[in-house]
């Protein structure tokens, strides 16, 4: 009886490692996610503009506020690039790139973001509510946004809606992110014009 019991234990000890090996190999085989970031796009410089400009935190729709890059929302379906992630939270990255874009376009203005550690009394405050930033059926990235600029001394405001379409240069994630960067650059052009 004892010999039979020990024989089963030995057999069990041999079977478990053999069954576990494919599972461990499969876990190790999943590729690391690719991390992406938006890029600053140069634009025309404007000599006028408020001395100090604050860019408020960007308002994002919930479907974009995720680590995975959203390719499209066409046909009632959220098409997410599962293994392509943003290198930082999208709202913060959009704000950071927009500050850099506006700083290049308004060289005589000091532009800073609300989320940073700088606190100044701004001459103008920029608020951006992003409503869409993904590709349509034709493959172009669509950016829809509402922008409000509040000026101080004298107090006045300007509001504008933006609808921007940019072709995706390549069908991969890098091409998609490049088109998003182009769209954000064009948005910065429009905001810089609003700040004149």
N, C-alpha and C positions, 0 to 999 in steps of 0.2 A: 504494500500500500504506500509506504513512504517513498519507494523508488518511483512509482507512477506519479505521485504528486510532485516530486522534484523534477521529473521529466517535463511536466506541463509548465512548471515555472521557468525552466531553461528555454523551452520553446517560446513562451511568452516574452521572455527577455530578448529573444532574437527577432520576433515579429514587430515589436513596438518601434525599434529604431528604423526598420525598413519602411514602415508605414509613415513615420514622422519625417523622413528625409525629403520626399517630394513636397510636403507642406512647407517645410522650412525653406526649400529652394524657391518655391513659388512666392513666399513672402519677400525674399531677398531680391526677386527678379523685377519688382515694380520699380519703374524709373523714377528718379528724383524729379520733382516738378521744376519746370523752367520758370525763372523769376524775371519779370519785365518791369520797365519803368517808362513813363512818358518823357519826351524830350522837349527842350526849349526850341521854338522855331523863331528865327529872326523876322522882324517886320520893319516897316518904315518908322523912322524916329520923328517925333513931333516936339517942337521946341517949347510949346506952351503946355500948361497943365498945373494942377494944384501942387503946392509945395510939399504937402504930406498927404499920402493916400493910404488908407487902410483897406485891405481886402478881407472881408468877413469870411468865416468858414463857409465852404461851398455846401449848399443844400443838395442832397443826393436822393434819388428814388431808391426804395429798399432793394429792388432787384439788382442794382449796380453795387450796392454796399456789401461786397463779399470779397474774399481773397481770390477766387477764380475769376478769370477774365470772361465777361459776357460777350459772345460774338454777335448774337442776334435775338430779337424778340418777335420775329415775323411768324405768321400762321399760328398765333396764340401759344407759341412754344418758346421757352427760355433755352437758348442754345448756349451752353456754358463750356468753355475749354477746360476740361477737368484737370489736366496736368499742366496748365499754364496759369500761373498765379501772379498777382501784383507783388512787387517787392516791398511795398508799404501800403497802409490803408489808402484806398482810392481817394476819399475826400481830402485827406491831408496832402496827398501827392498833387491833386488838381490845384489846390490852393497854393502850394509851393511853386509849381510850374507857372501858374498864372501871375504870381508876384514877380518871378524872373522875367516872364514875357513882357509884363507892363514896365518893369524897370528898364528894359532895353528900349522900349518904344517911347518912354517918357524920361529921358536922361536928366532932366532938370527937376524931377520929382523924386521924393523919397517914398518908396512903396514898401509896405510891410504887411505881414499877415496877422490876422487876429489871434491865431493859435500860438504865435511865437512869444518870446519873452519881452519884446519891445512894446512899450506903451507910450504913445505920443498923442497929442491933440490933433486929430486929422483935419485937414481942410476939405477932404472928400472921403466918403465911405462907399465902398462898392459891395453890393450884395448880389450873389449869383445863385439862382435856383436852377439846377440842371434837371431836365425832364427826360432826356433821352441821350444816350451815347453808345450806339451799337449799329450794326450793319443792316441795311435793307435787303430785299430780294435781289437787287441788281449788284450787291456787293459793295456799295458805298457806305461809309460810316456817316451816320446822321447825328448831328448834335442839335438838340432843341434846348433852349435856355431862356429864362427871363432874367434881366439885369436891371437893378435899380442903383442909381448913384445919388447920394445925398450930399449936397454941398453945404458948407458952413461959411458964414461971413462973405457975402450975404447968403441967407438960407434959401435954397431952391433944390429941386429934385428933377431927375430925368429917368425915365423908364423905357426900356426897349425889349422886344422879343427877338430872338435870333433863331434862324433855321439854316443850318450849315450842312452841306453835303461834300464829302471828300472821297475820291476813289481810293480803293485799297490797292497799293502797288503790287503786292504779292499775296497769294491766298493763305499764307501761313500766319501764325500769330504775330510775328515781327511786322509783317505788312499791315495787319489790322491795327497794331499799336502805333505804327508810323502814321496811319491815316487819322487816328484819334489825336495824335500830337499836332498834325496839320490843322485839324478842326479847332483845337484849343488855341492854336496860334491865330487863326482867323477871328476867333472870339475875342482874343486880346486886342487885335486891331480895332474891332468895333468898340470895345470898352475904352481904349485909348482915345478914340474919336469922341466918345461921350464925355470924356474928362476935359475936353478943350473948352 
